[in-house]
Amino acid sequence: MFVEVLAAILAAAQILPITIPFGKPRQTEQARAPITVWGPRWARACEGKDMEWDAPAPPVRVHGNTYMVGTCGISALLISGEEGHILVDGGTERSADAVAANIARLGFDIRQVRYILTSHEHHDHLGALAKLRQLSGAQIVTSAAAAHVIATGKPNEDDPQFATFTSFPTAPVGRIVGNGDQVRLRDLMVEAIATPGHTSGAMSWRWMSCEGGVCRMIVYADSLTPVSSDKYRFSDHPELVARFRESIARSAASPCDILLTPHPMASKMRERFAQGKMLLDMDGCTAFAAQKSEALDARLAKEAAAK
């Protein structure tokens, strides 16, 4: 009996009309500026331009919702979200238009940028903040030490490069954060890592970015280089050296799948983009920290030998 009923149902199904729901089927969004194509394109455009801060570069999707939107010589990163975006750094005053153009080139609206986060308080990274804030209406998020510099356009006197500092347009700071604080925007969360040394207000950042079910921890590690004006001696400032070493240790200890830096050359970004594949490097942060530790030791040894 059961077999007969099942046969009747199947027979009826063959003559019933097939119905299709109204509307078009949902289309899968194509990746914007995928690294497989745009990474090599960025590398070609920036060949020999590592030190050219304002040289325009195409945008590149680093991973998931994270995009490189800066220039050949200075990084700026866009983290896109469902209800707004986060921009990390902006570059020089002259590169503000290039950053805004890259955001638009990706198909995003700069007016949807809600927060602008900062690395360290020098004009080559923060000079564009005033205009980018004007274009977006975003809130600037930074450290306490950097807030004074951004608000006044003048350096802190404890900056090792104070004597060679270049001023930049001022901008109001919306929020001050410290180590471990989080900046949240609906589906986005970025964590602050205090890394003073290169400057007293230097910040690094980390966040999780997912693509096709694969999530990676991205770390935007600040410069951590012991450079200064000619007469400055790090050995005369033991407290700064101690903070420097703490910052290097924090960078080494951070979970880290993809390392990015304010100066692309510091993390060999051009060479990595040229390969056209994910920038995955599980040892990237520890190697970066070791390099910076060696540089600090070398600088202190050089100062000791010059006495």
NORCOR-V808288 format. One record per residue. N is the residue number from 1. RES is the residue in three letters. PHI is phi in whole degrees, -180 to 180 (none if undefined). PSI is psi in whole degrees, -180 to 180 (999 if undefined). BURIAL is I if it has 16 or more other C-alpha atoms within 10 Angstrom, else O. Layout:
BEGIN
N:RES:PHI:PSI:BURIAL
N:RES:PHI:PSI:BURIAL
END
This chain:
BEGIN
1:MET:none:-45:O
2:PHE:-61:-41:O
3:VAL:-64:-40:O
4:GLU:-66:-42:O
5:VAL:-63:-44:O
6:LEU:-62:-39:O
7:ALA:-65:-38:O
8:ALA:-65:-41:O
9:ILE:-64:-44:O
10:LEU:-66:-38:O
11:ALA:-65:-42:O
12:ALA:-64:-38:O
13:ALA:-62:-29:O
14:GLN:-71:-22:O
15:ILE:-105:-6:O
16:LEU:-75:141:O
17:PRO:-68:146:O
18:ILE:-88:125:O
19:THR:-102:141:O
20:ILE:-117:128:O
21:PRO:-59:149:O
22:PHE:-64:150:O
23:GLY:95:159:O
24:LYS:-83:149:O
25:PRO:-65:149:O
26:ARG:-65:131:O
27:GLN:-89:138:O
28:THR:-74:127:O
29:GLU:-67:130:O
30:GLN:-76:143:O
31:ALA:-63:137:O
32:ARG:-88:129:I
33:ALA:47:57:I
34:PRO:-60:144:I
35:ILE:-64:-27:I
36:THR:-62:-32:I
37:VAL:-106:-46:I
38:TRP:-83:-20:I
39:GLY:-63:-55:I
40:PRO:-60:-34:I
41:ARG:-64:-42:I
42:TRP:-63:-44:I
43:ALA:-62:-41:I
44:ARG:-68:-42:I
45:ALA:-66:-29:I
46:CYS:-104:10:I
47:GLU:-56:124:O
48:GLY:74:12:O
49:LYS:-120:27:I
50:ASP:-57:-34:I
51:MET:-100:5:O
52:GLU:-93:96:O
53:TRP:-62:-32:I
54:ASP:-103:5:I
55:ALA:-67:120:I
56:PRO:-65:146:I
57:ALA:-138:151:I
58:PRO:-72:157:I
59:PRO:-74:157:I
60:VAL:-141:135:I
61:ARG:-79:111:I
62:VAL:-72:-53:I
63:HIS:-172:135:I
64:GLY:58:-121:I
65:ASN:-99:21:I
66:THR:-111:127:I
67:TYR:-130:140:I
68:MET:-83:120:I
69:VAL:-126:13:I
70:GLY:-89:-156:I
71:THR:-104:-176:I
72:CYS:-64:-36:I
73:GLY:-102:-14:I
74:ILE:-137:132:I
75:SER:-83:147:I
76:ALA:-144:134:I
77:LEU:-122:134:I
78:LEU:-106:127:I
79:ILE:-110:110:I
80:SER:-88:146:I
81:GLY:-137:169:I
82:GLU:-67:-31:O
83:GLU:-127:37:O
84:GLY:135:168:I
85:HIS:-127:163:I
86:ILE:-122:132:I
87:LEU:-109:134:I
88:VAL:-112:114:I
89:ASP:68:165:I
90:GLY:-140:-15:I
91:GLY:91:-164:I
92:THR:-77:170:I
93:GLU:-58:-41:I
94:ARG:-71:-22:O
95:SER:-92:2:I
96:ALA:-57:-44:I
97:ASP:-66:-36:I
98:ALA:-66:-40:I
99:VAL:-65:-46:I
100:ALA:-62:-39:I
101:ALA:-66:-38:I
102:ASN:-67:-38:I
103:ILE:-61:-45:I
104:ALA:-66:-38:O
105:ARG:-62:-30:O
106:LEU:-78:-11:I
107:GLY:94:10:O
108:PHE:-97:155:I
109:ASP:-98:119:O
110:ILE:-61:-24:I
111:ARG:-70:-10:O
112:GLN:-94:2:I
113:VAL:-76:118:I
114:ARG:-96:-32:I
115:TYR:-134:145:I
116:ILE:-121:117:I
117:LEU:-98:155:I
118:THR:-121:154:I
119:SER:-94:-99:I
120:HIS:-114:158:I
121:GLU:-86:66:I
122:HIS:-123:154:I
123:HIS:-63:-26:I
124:ASP:-74:-13:I
125:HIS:-113:-27:I
126:LEU:-116:-1:I
127:GLY:-61:-28:I
128:ALA:-85:-8:I
129:LEU:-57:-45:I
130:ALA:-58:-47:I
131:LYS:-72:-40:I
132:LEU:-64:-36:I
133:ARG:-66:-40:I
134:GLN:-62:-41:O
135:LEU:-71:-34:I
136:SER:-102:-30:I
137:GLY:78:13:I
138:ALA:-71:159:I
139:GLN:-93:130:I
140:ILE:-84:130:I
141:VAL:-119:126:I
142:THR:-154:-177:I
143:SER:-85:167:I
144:ALA:-63:-44:I
145:ALA:-66:-37:I
146:ALA:-76:-26:I
147:ALA:-59:-41:I
148:HIS:-64:-41:I
149:VAL:-66:-44:I
150:ILE:-65:-40:I
151:ALA:-74:-24:O
152:THR:-113:-19:O
153:GLY:74:11:I
154:LYS:-120:147:I
155:PRO:-74:156:I
156:ASN:-75:141:I
157:GLU:-67:-18:O
158:ASP:-86:3:O
159:ASP:-71:125:I
160:PRO:-55:-24:I
161:GLN:-104:21:I
162:PHE:-52:-43:I
163:ALA:-68:-20:O
164:THR:-115:14:O
165:PHE:-69:140:O
166:THR:-109:130:O
167:SER:-72:165:I
168:PHE:-149:165:I
169:PRO:-58:140:I
170:THR:-79:159:I
171:ALA:-152:147:I
172:PRO:-75:139:I
173:VAL:-94:131:I
174:GLY:-92:-29:O
175:ARG:-153:141:O
176:ILE:-110:133:O
177:VAL:-128:161:I
178:GLY:-127:-176:I
179:ASN:-57:128:O
180:GLY:88:-9:O
181:ASP:-69:153:O
182:GLN:-118:142:I
183:VAL:-109:117:I
184:ARG:-116:141:O
185:LEU:-146:91:I
186:ARG:50:-98:O
187:ASP:-91:6:O
188:LEU:-111:144:I
189:MET:-146:121:I
190:VAL:-121:132:I
191:GLU:-106:135:I
192:ALA:-83:140:I
193:ILE:-125:111:I
194:ALA:-71:122:I
195:THR:-134:61:I
196:PRO:-66:152:I
197:GLY:155:-67:I
198:HIS:-59:-41:I
199:THR:-141:166:I
200:SER:-74:-22:I
201:GLY:-106:16:I
202:ALA:-64:139:I
203:MET:-131:143:I
204:SER:-111:166:I
205:TRP:-142:153:I
206:ARG:-143:149:I
207:TRP:-158:160:I
208:MET:-96:132:I
209:SER:-127:130:I
210:CYS:-117:145:O
211:GLU:-149:119:O
212:GLY:58:35:O
213:GLY:82:-1:O
214:VAL:-104:117:O
215:CYS:-107:137:O
216:ARG:-130:144:I
217:MET:-86:118:I
218:ILE:-99:131:I
219:VAL:-118:123:I
220:TYR:-99:93:I
221:ALA:-89:126:I
222:ASP:-68:170:I
223:SER:-55:-50:I
224:LEU:56:31:I
225:THR:-102:134:I
226:PRO:-84:66:I
227:VAL:-104:154:I
228:SER:-160:177:I
229:SER:-70:165:O
230:ASP:-58:-38:O
231:LYS:-91:-4:O
232:TYR:-80:138:I
233:ARG:-124:118:I
234:PHE:-64:-33:I
235:SER:-66:-16:O
236:ASP:-84:-2:O
237:HIS:-131:72:O
238:PRO:-60:-31:O
239:GLU:-67:-40:O
240:LEU:-67:-41:I
241:VAL:-61:-40:I
242:ALA:-64:-42:O
243:ARG:-65:-38:I
244:PHE:-57:-48:I
245:ARG:-67:-37:I
246:GLU:-63:-41:I
247:SER:-65:-42:I
248:ILE:-63:-41:I
249:ALA:-65:-40:I
250:ARG:-63:-41:I
251:SER:-64:-42:I
252:ALA:-67:-35:I
253:ALA:-84:-13:O
254:SER:-70:140:O
255:PRO:-55:137:I
256:CYS:-161:116:I
257:ASP:-108:-36:I
258:ILE:-131:120:I
259:LEU:-97:130:I
260:LEU:-129:155:I
261:THR:-139:155:I
262:PRO:-57:-37:I
263:HIS:-102:114:I
264:PRO:-52:-36:I
265:MET:-64:-25:I
266:ALA:-67:-25:I
267:SER:-118:22:I
268:LYS:52:44:O
269:MET:-65:-38:I
270:ARG:-64:-46:I
271:GLU:-63:-37:I
272:ARG:-73:-40:I
273:PHE:-62:-37:I
274:ALA:-60:-25:I
275:GLN:-77:-16:O
276:GLY:66:33:I
277:LYS:-143:171:I
278:MET:-53:142:I
279:LEU:-83:31:I
280:LEU:-64:128:I
281:ASP:-156:97:O
282:MET:-64:-22:O
283:ASP:-103:9:O
284:GLY:-59:-46:I
285:CYS:-71:-39:I
286:THR:-69:-39:I
287:ALA:-67:-40:O
288:PHE:-62:-46:I
289:ALA:-64:-41:I
290:ALA:-63:-40:I
291:GLN:-62:-43:O
292:LYS:-70:-34:I
293:SER:-64:-43:I
294:GLU:-63:-39:O
295:ALA:-65:-40:I
296:LEU:-67:-44:I
297:ASP:-60:-42:O
298:ALA:-65:-39:O
299:ARG:-65:-44:I
300:LEU:-65:-39:I
301:ALA:-65:-39:O
302:LYS:-64:-42:O
303:GLU:-67:-39:O
304:ALA:-65:-38:O
305:ALA:-71:-25:O
306:ALA:-83:-6:O
307:LYS:-70:999:O
END
